[in-house]
């Protein structure tokens, strides 16, 4: 994974938010061009097509590219 100049999108839930924020901080320090976090509600209701659509729109609005890396924490 090439961090400097890279584009990263982190998906997490409220229960492990602090880990995602720590990863974001480290990636920005390492030179990531983009490193955004989307914090989801924990639980089964998040695993739906409606949430998938919401997540996809968020990624597009924040500049996701084919070379971007998606990280789930």
N, C-alpha and C positions, 0 to 999 in steps of 0.2 A: 504494500500500500504506500503510495507516494503522497505524503502529507503536504509538503510545500507547494502552494499554488492549487491544491486540490479542493474539491467541492464535496462536502459531507452533510448528510441529513441523518439526524439521530431521532429514532422513535423510542419513546419510553412511556411508562405510566407513573402515576403519582407516587407509588410505593418505592420506586428506585430512582426518582428524579435526581437525587444528589449525585449518584454515580454518572448519570448522563451529563450533568453540569460539570463534573470534574473532567470527564472525557472531552467535553467541548473546550474547556479552558486549556487543556494540554494540546489539543489539536490547533487551536489558535496560536498558542505559543510556538508550535512547530511550523507555523506558516501557512495554515489552511486558508485558502481564499474565501471560502464560504463554509460555515459550520453552524447549522440551525438545529434547534431542538423542537420537536412537537411532543407535548405531554398529553397523554391520553388518560381517560378514566380507567381504573383497573376493572377487570371482570369480563365476563362472557359477552355482555352487551356491546362491547367495543369491537368484537369480532363479527362484523357485519359488512354487507356491501355498502351501506350508507357511510360507515366510518372509513371504508376503503376509498370511496369517492372523495370524502372530505380530506383524507390524507393525501391523495393524489393531487387534488386542487392546491393544497398547501405547498406541496413540493414544486408544482409548476409555478406558482406565484413567487416562490423563493429562488427560482433559477435552476432547478434540477436540469442536468444534462446527461447525455448517454454515458459520459465518463465519471459521473458522480458516484459516490459510495453511500449506500444506505446501511445504517447500523441500527440494530435493535438491541436495546438494553432493558 
